[in-house]
């Protein structure tokens, strides 16, 4: 049986299982990004070959997912005023599972684009609600807030590992069936349902704590509301991140296939990338706790640009593996750095508004990235030139983040 909900007003006798709560909560990140968003990169090559897609159409599938994510991000503050974050987390995860499963029933581009859009809407609900709950966990344990938030965002890595191991197996098992990639969609939907069940416990515990925020928080909020202009450089930098990282995650597997990598090698690459994401909570926790300005966002964006450009410059396998490891070790910590920036500079009552604003910019960047990289890849430069564009977007984001000051 799970432990009883903790007493949130007794820090001196605190037996709250903080790490277990964060790990269970991280299943939301696994669903919303690790599976709903990134598993498509593994399915893109067989679907493109089977259905005769161009790279532009293949990229548009993730663009529509990002459009849905933007719609979900814009709707989340309204929903938060009418429902608890815990309820939004579970409801969004259930919807994401359904839409992932429905993607296996269509071959026409129109319905598949619609499913990707709807899955994006649901995943935004999950990711923002989970990020807010993770920030609240961090507020209760300020000495390791960066680590707890990193655990939540690192859950994306679990989703990537599940996808890396499960999708090739499903594709091989259904190879003799027409449109065998559909079985991978159904398997991913089942994994999302299991993760949803696993989030019931942290949702119940954190919902109990929802009304127990410190009384002074609302008073502090009157002195420090969320203002977009105060976070302008960080928001612009995060938009650059959204444009840049999604090009890599959408097309890197397709590029590896073009370069002659085997199915087993791609599985290893993608699984190691996911493991690196899970390890990132330890790697960057100190950085997230240390800086109240845009330094963490700038440094992580710059590193990510290095990882993104490597496959565009070489096909040497050790360097490609290093690219995947570095990318995995950094990219979700960029997301965590914006939550840390909000937590450092705003009172708890304004965190939902801050996280939603960053998520909206993130979604807008992701709308641009896959289609632009796909369009470039259809031209003479191929996928390599598309990843150069991704790296440049990340480095522009790094330069902008350096200008963000603490409030």
C-alpha positions in Angstrom: 0.0 0.0 0.0 1.3 3.5 -0.8 2.2 5.7 2.3 -0.3 8.0 3.8 -0.3 11.6 2.5 2.4 13.6 4.3 1.9 16.3 6.9 3.0 19.4 4.9 3.2 21.6 7.9 5.7 19.6 9.9 9.1 19.9 8.2 11.0 19.0 11.4 9.4 15.6 11.4 9.2 15.2 7.7 9.0 11.7 6.4 7.7 12.6 3.0 9.1 10.3 0.3 10.2 13.3 -1.8 12.3 11.3 -4.3 9.7 8.6 -4.8 7.1 11.3 -5.4 9.3 13.0 -8.0 10.1 9.7 -9.7 6.4 8.7 -9.9 5.5 12.2 -11.1 8.2 11.9 -13.8 6.0 9.4 -15.5 4.1 12.5 -16.8 7.2 13.7 -18.6 7.7 10.2 -19.9 4.2 10.3 -21.5 4.1 13.9 -22.6 7.5 14.2 -24.3 9.4 10.9 -24.1 6.6 8.9 -25.8 3.9 11.2 -27.2 6.5 13.5 -28.8 9.8 11.7 -29.4 8.8 8.2 -30.2 7.7 9.5 -33.6 11.3 10.0 -34.6 11.7 6.2 -34.6 8.5 5.7 -36.5 9.2 8.4 -39.1 11.5 6.3 -41.4 9.2 3.2 -41.8 6.1 5.4 -42.1 7.8 7.7 -44.7 8.9 4.6 -46.7 5.5 2.9 -46.5 3.3 5.9 -47.1 5.6 7.7 -49.6 6.0 10.9 -47.6 8.4 13.8 -48.3 10.6 15.0 -45.5 8.5 18.2 -45.4 5.3 16.1 -44.7 7.2 13.9 -42.3 8.3 17.0 -40.4 4.8 18.4 -40.5 3.6 15.5 -38.4 5.7 16.9 -35.5 4.8 20.4 -36.4 1.1 19.6 -36.0 2.0 17.9 -32.7 3.6 21.2 -31.6 0.6 23.2 -32.8 -1.5 21.0 -30.5 1.0 21.6 -27.7 0.7 25.3 -28.2 -3.1 25.1 -28.1 -2.8 23.0 -24.9 -0.3 25.5 -23.3 -2.7 28.4 -24.0 -5.6 26.6 -22.6 -3.9 25.3 -19.5 -4.1 28.5 -17.3 -7.9 28.6 -18.0 -8.2 24.9 -17.1 -6.1 25.4 -14.0 -8.6 27.9 -12.7 -11.3 25.3 -12.9 -9.4 22.1 -12.0 -6.5 21.0 -9.9 -3.1 20.4 -11.5 -3.3 16.8 -10.3 -6.6 16.2 -12.2 -5.2 17.9 -15.3 -2.1 15.6 -15.1 -4.2 12.4 -15.0 -6.8 13.6 -17.5 -4.3 14.8 -20.0 -2.3 11.6 -19.7 -5.4 9.5 -20.4 -6.3 11.5 -23.4 -2.7 11.3 -24.8 -2.9 7.5 -24.5 -6.1 7.4 -26.5 -4.8 9.7 -29.3 -1.5 7.7 -29.5 -3.5 4.5 -30.0 -5.8 6.1 -32.6 -2.7 6.9 -34.7 -2.4 3.2 -35.5 -5.8 3.1 -37.3 -5.1 5.6 -40.2 -2.8 5.8 -43.2 -4.1 9.0 -44.8 -2.1 12.1 -43.9 -5.1 14.2 -42.8 -6.3 11.9 -39.9 -2.7 11.2 -38.8 -2.0 15.0 -38.7 -5.2 15.4 -36.6 -4.1 12.7 -34.2 -0.7 14.3 -33.8 -2.3 17.6 -33.1 -4.7 16.2 -30.5 -1.9 14.2 -28.8 0.0 17.5 -28.6 -2.9 19.3 -26.8 -3.1 16.5 -24.2 0.7 16.3 -23.7 0.8 20.0 -22.9 -1.8 19.5 -20.1 0.4 16.7 -18.7 3.7 18.5 -19.0 2.6 21.9 -17.5 0.6 20.3 -14.7 3.5 18.0 -13.9 6.0 20.8 -14.0 3.9 22.9 -11.6 3.7 20.0 -9.2 7.4 19.4 -9.5 8.1 23.0 -8.7 5.9 22.7 -5.6 7.9 19.7 -4.5 11.0 21.7 -4.9 9.6 24.5 -2.8 9.2 22.1 0.1 12.8 20.9 -0.3 14.7 24.1 -1.4 18.1 22.5 -0.6 17.6 20.0 -3.4 14.9 21.7 -5.5 17.0 21.5 -8.7 17.5 17.7 -8.2 13.8 17.0 -7.6 12.7 19.1 -10.6 15.4 17.4 -12.6 14.0 14.0 -11.7 10.6 15.1 -13.0 12.0 16.3 -16.3 14.4 13.4 -16.5 11.3 11.1 -16.8 11.3 12.0 -20.4 14.4 9.8 -20.7 12.4 6.8 -19.4 9.9 7.4 -22.2 12.7 7.6 -24.7 14.2 4.3 -23.5 10.9 2.6 -23.6 10.4 3.8 -27.1 13.9 2.9 -28.2 13.5 -0.7 -27.0 9.8 -1.2 -27.8 9.4 0.4 -31.2 12.0 -1.7 -33.1 10.7 -4.9 -31.4 7.1 -4.0 -32.5 8.2 -3.2 -36.0 10.1 -6.5 -36.3 7.2 -8.5 -34.9 4.7 -6.9 -37.3 7.0 -6.8 -40.3 4.9 -9.3 -42.3 1.7 -7.3 -41.6 0.5 -4.4 -43.8 1.4 -1.1 -42.2 3.2 -2.9 -39.4 4.2 0.4 -37.8 0.6 0.7 -36.5 1.4 -2.0 -33.9 4.2 0.3 -32.5 1.6 3.0 -32.0 -0.7 0.6 -30.1 2.2 -0.6 -28.0 3.2 3.0 -27.1 -0.4 3.8 -26.2 -0.4 0.8 -23.8 2.8 2.1 -22.2 1.1 5.5 -21.7 -1.8 3.9 -20.0 0.5 2.1 -17.6 2.3 5.3 -16.8 -1.1 7.0 -16.2 -1.9 4.4 -13.6 1.5 4.9 -12.0 0.8 8.7 -11.5 -2.4 8.1 -9.5 -0.4 8.0 -6.2 1.6 11.2 -6.6 -1.5 13.0 -7.9 -3.5 12.0 -4.9 -0.7 13.0 -2.4 -0.1 16.4 -4.1 -3.8 17.1 -4.5 -4.1 16.8 -0.7 -1.3 19.4 -0.4 -2.7 21.7 -3.0 -4.5 23.9 -0.5 -1.7 24.0 2.0 0.6 26.6 0.4 2.1 29.1 2.9 -0.3 32.0 3.7 2.3 34.7 2.8 2.5 33.5 -0.8 -0.5 35.4 -1.9 0.7 38.6 -0.2 4.1 38.3 -2.0 2.3 37.8 -5.3 0.9 41.3 -5.0 4.4 42.6 -5.0 5.8 40.4 -7.8 3.2 39.4 -10.5 4.4 37.7 -13.7 5.3 40.2 -16.4 6.3 39.0 -19.8 8.7 41.9 -20.4 10.8 41.0 -17.4 11.5 37.5 -18.9 11.7 38.7 -22.5 15.3 37.5 -23.1 14.8 34.1 -21.5 11.5 33.6 -23.4 13.2 34.4 -26.7 16.1 32.1 -25.8 13.6 29.3 -25.0 11.9 29.9 -28.4 15.3 29.3 -30.0 15.7 26.1 -28.0 12.2 24.9 -29.2 13.2 25.5 -32.8 16.6 23.9 -32.5 16.2 20.8 -30.4 13.1 19.4 -32.1 14.8 19.3 -35.5 17.4 17.0 -34.0 14.9 14.8 -32.2 12.7 14.5 -35.3 15.3 13.7 -37.9 18.4 12.3 -36.2 17.2 8.7 -36.6 16.4 9.3 -40.3 19.9 10.7 -40.8 21.5 7.8 -39.0 19.6 5.4 -41.4 20.8 7.4 -44.3 24.4 7.1 -43.1 24.0 3.3 -43.0 23.4 2.6 -39.3 21.8 -0.7 -38.5 18.5 -1.1 -36.5 20.5 -2.4 -33.6 22.9 0.6 -33.7 20.0 3.0 -33.8 18.4 1.3 -30.8 21.6 1.6 -28.8 21.9 5.3 -29.8 18.4 6.2 -28.9 18.4 4.1 -25.6 21.7 5.8 -24.5 20.2 9.2 -25.3 17.3 8.3 -23.0 19.6 7.0 -20.2 21.5 10.3 -20.4 18.3 12.2 -20.0 17.5 10.3 -16.8 21.0 11.0 -15.5 20.8 14.7 -16.2 18.9 15.4 -13.0 22.2 14.8 -11.1 24.4 16.4 -13.6 22.9 19.9 -13.6 21.0 20.2 -10.3 23.7 22.5 -8.9 23.6 24.7 -11.9 19.8 25.1 -11.7 20.0 25.9 -8.0 22.9 28.4 -8.3 21.7 30.9 -11.0 18.7 33.2 -10.7 19.4 34.7 -14.1 19.7 33.2 -17.6 23.2 31.7 -17.2 22.0 28.1 -16.8 19.7 28.4 -19.9 22.6 30.0 -21.9 25.2 27.3 -21.0 22.9 24.4 -21.7 21.7 25.8 -25.0 25.3 26.3 -26.1 26.1 22.7 -25.2 23.0 21.4 -27.0 24.1 23.3 -30.2 27.4 21.4 -30.1 25.6 18.1 -29.8 23.2 18.9 -32.7 25.8 19.9 -35.2 28.0 16.7 -34.8 25.9 14.4 -37.0 25.9 17.1 -39.7 29.7 17.1 -39.8 30.7 13.4 -39.4 29.3 9.8 -39.8 32.0 8.4 -37.4 30.0 6.2 -35.0 31.9 7.1 -31.7 31.2 10.8 -32.3 27.6 10.1 -33.2 27.2 8.2 -29.9 28.8 11.1 -28.1 26.4 13.5 -29.8 23.4 11.5 -28.6 24.8 11.2 -25.0 25.5 14.9 -24.8 22.1 15.8 -26.3 20.3 13.5 -23.9 22.3 14.8 -20.9 21.4 18.4 -21.7 18.1 19.0 -23.5 15.6 18.3 -20.7 17.7 20.3 -18.3 17.1 23.3 -20.5 13.4 22.8 -19.8 14.1 22.4 -16.1 16.2 25.6 -16.2 13.2 27.7 -17.2 11.1 26.2 -14.3 14.0 27.0 -12.0 14.1 30.6 -13.3 10.4 31.0 -12.6 10.8 29.5 -9.1 13.8 31.7 -8.3 12.1 35.0 -9.4 8.4 34.6 -8.7 6.2 33.7 -5.7 4.4 30.3 -5.8 1.1 31.8 -6.8 2.7 33.0 -10.1 4.5 29.8 -11.0 1.6 28.4 -13.1 1.5 31.7 -15.2 5.3 31.6 -15.6 5.6 28.0 -16.6 2.6 28.3 -19.0 4.3 31.3 -20.7 7.6 29.4 -21.2 5.7 26.4 -22.4 3.8 28.5 -24.9 7.0 29.9 -26.4 8.5 26.4 -26.4 5.6 25.1 -28.4 5.8 28.0 -30.8 9.4 27.2 -31.5 8.6 23.5 -32.0 6.0 24.5 -34.7 8.8 26.1 -36.7 11.6 23.6 -36.2 10.4 20.3 -37.8 8.9 21.9 -41.0 11.9 24.2 -41.6 14.4 21.4 -41.1 12.2 19.1 -43.3 12.1 21.7 -46.0 15.8 22.2 -45.9 16.3 18.4 -45.9 14.3 18.1 -49.1 16.8 20.5 -50.8 20.4 19.9 -51.9 21.9 20.0 -48.4 19.9 17.1 -47.1 19.4 16.3 -43.4 22.9 17.5 -42.6 22.1 21.1 -43.5 18.9 20.8 -41.6 20.8 20.0 -38.4 23.1 22.9 -39.0 20.1 25.1 -38.9 19.1 23.5 -35.6 22.5 24.1 -34.1 22.4 27.8 -35.1 19.0 28.3 -33.5 20.3 26.8 -30.3 23.3 29.1 -30.3 21.2 32.2 -31.0 19.1 31.1 -28.0 22.3 30.8 -25.8 23.3 34.4 -26.7 19.8 35.7 -25.9 19.8 33.9 -22.5 23.0 35.6 -21.4 21.0 38.9 -21.4 18.4 37.7 -19.0 18.9 39.2 -15.5 17.5 38.1 -12.2 14.5 40.1 -11.0 
